[in-house]
Amino acid sequence: MKQEIQRDWWLKSLSGTVLGASLALGLVGLWAWWGPGGLGAPDKVQFNMWMIAPLWMLALSAVYFMRSGAQALLALLALNALAYGLLLWAQSGAVA
């Protein structure tokens, strides 16, 4: 039984590549602010730098489990909005 290639694979790939990278940066930024030791923790910069790629690849591979490219796009847009909203809130000093 031969399965057809999904037509919207390109939208999933584009969403995972662009919005997945943006989401990874946002999540690492949240970790930098709210993780142990805050922004001034020693060696935290190096850890944050190395965590971007695995989070990005996780987002990129997760989009292929979604039913359509539009669903992947909307899900990653919503997650990005949440991550960057929380990041702006953390930077405003509302949460220590």
C-alpha angles and dihedrals in degrees: 000000000000119000122212121240110251113253096221098054089114092058090049091049094047092046092048093047100046103027093035090058091047091049092049091053091048094049092048089049090054090050090050092054101037102026124102113300095012120237095327098059113128116251092007092116091059092048092049092050093053094046094062096075098050092047091048092050091047090055092044093052094042093062091068090064090062121094098236142010091245090056091050091048094049094045093051092045090053093047091048091050090050094046095048092042090055090045092054089047091051092048092050089066095244091127124038 
